[in-house]
C-alpha cells in the first residue's frame, strides 16, 4: 500500500485538492468551488466525497498519512482560519478539526506562501537547506521563512509577512491599510504600478501608453521589455532594486543560504533576476556577500499549490 | 560544590570576566586589558591565571560547567573570532579551542548583542519567552533574535544584524561602508546625529547650539529634552519613529512577543519609550497590533556583559 498525503489549497474562488506521494508526484487531483459553500461544514463534506472518489480512481491502494492545507489567514498553531477577508466563511474556523472527523491523521494548516516554502524544502530546490526564504511574487508578495529547517511562525503563528515590511513610509497605498509595503512594489501588481508611475514621470515613447491603466499587467510589461521598451526595462530595473534591498535586509536579519522566487513575476526570468542580482551585489553587507543565492523555484507553478500543501503534511509526518 | 560558569566579554580596549551562578549572581569578577596582548595566546594564558585567582577568592568550592564568551565578529558555529576590525588580533582566531586547553568544558562564542539576548532569556525579562528580540542601543545598534527559544544564527552564524538593515537608501554614512543603516539613526550616536541635523534645519533657540558637534552625545540631548528643549525633544521623537518602523518590520518578519531595549539610549526612559510606543501603535500591521510588548531590559547595564556571556554557557549546558 502506497503512503500518500493530501494537499488542499483553499482559494477565494476555487480550491484544489490532490493526492501526493513522497516524491511529490500528484497521483490524482480535482477542483471545487469555494464560493458555492457559504457553510464551511458543507465544503468539508464535499471535499471528503471528492477525496474518496480520487482514491478510487487510482490503480493502487493508498494509505492516507496526513492532510496539508494552504489557506488565507490560516493559523498553524490552532489549525484554524481566522477572519479571512477573501473567503465566504466568517469568524474563526477550526478547519483542522473538521477534516479530522473524516480522516484520523495529522492535519496541518498554514498560508499559501509558507506552504510554497515547505514544497520547496520537501520536493524542490531547497532540499537539505536549513535556512532559506521563498518569495512568492504574484498579485501580492507572500513569503515563507525557513529557520533551522522549520517554517518560522513566531509568537502569533503569523510570522513571515515580508510583503508587509514598509519599504517607503508614506509610499503606495497597501491593501493592509498602511502605505509603502513591499508588495506594492515587488509583485506582478507592483511592477504594473511602477510602470504607471514611470509613464507619468517620463516623456519618451512607449507602446505601454496605449494600454488603459486597469489593463496594464506584468505580462504586458515583460513583453514590452523584451522588445526593448525603455519604460518597461526601467520598470523591471526598479522592481529588482527594491526587491534586492528587501533581500539584503532579510539577509541581515536571518542570514539564509538562498532566496527562492516563485509566482507570476518570477516567470519573467532574466528581466527580474538580472537587476535583482546586480543590486544584491551592490546592497548586501560585506560579511554576507557571496553567502546567499538567488534561485528560481523548482516547483512547477501549476502544481505548486497542491504540492506545497501536501509538503506540510509530509513534513509533519517525517519530523514526528 | 556549587556549579558555575564563566562569562567573558571581550572588548577592543578591556575585557571583563566573571564567575556566575545559575541565578545570575556574579560571585567574582576582574578586568584585563585586551590591547596589551598583541599575541592572543598570551591573552588566553593571562585570562586563565585570572580565573584561577577568582576561583581561589571564593568562600566555597565551585565546579566550572562552561565558558561563555561575547566578542566582536564571533562565529558561534566555529567558536572563532573572524577578522575583527576593532581588536588587536588578526585573521581567524580559534578562541574556543584555546580556552578548552585550560578547561575541558563547553566553550561558546557569539557577539555581544546575542549574548545580551541570551542573558535576558536566562536571567532577565525574557525568561520563558520563545520569540523575542533584544535591541542594544549603544554607540551602534546590536540585536539578538530569539526564535523558538534559540538565538538565530542563520546559515553563516552572523544573522541578527538589525542595526545594518537599510532604512534610508542613500542616507547617513555607516561604518559598514554603506549608507542609511538603522544604527546611524536609532542608537546613542544616531540620536546625536539627528540632533545635529535638526540644528542645521531649524532656527529656534537651543542650548545644544553651544556644544561642539564632536562633544554632542545622547546624555546631553536627554538632559536638554528633560528641560523642554524643542530640538532635543524632536530628536527623541524622530529616533522613536525610526525605531518603531524597524520594530514593525521585524514583527512582520518574525512575530516576537516582546522587544527588549538595552544599552545607553534605553536609559533615557520615557524620552525614548514614549515616542517608540506611539509610533509602534501607528505603524504595526493590524494582525500584529497588541501582540508585541516593548520592554526595558531587566539586566543591570554594568553586569550585562558578564551575565550575557555566562548565559551562553548556561544555555548550552541546560539544553544538552
Interface residues (C-beta under 8 A of the other chain):
Chain A: X130 X131 X145 X147 X148 X150 X152 X153 X154 X155 X156 X157 X158 X159 X160 X161 X162 X164 X165 X166 X169 X176 X177 X178 X245 X248 X249 X250 X252 X253 X254 X255 X256 X257 X283 X285 X286 X287 X288 X291 X292
Chain B: X130 X131 X145 X147 X148 X150 X152 X153 X154 X155 X156 X157 X158 X159 X160 X161 X162 X164 X165 X166 X169 X176 X177 X178 X245 X248 X249 X250 X252 X253 X254 X255 X256 X257 X283 X285 X286 X287 X288 X291 X292
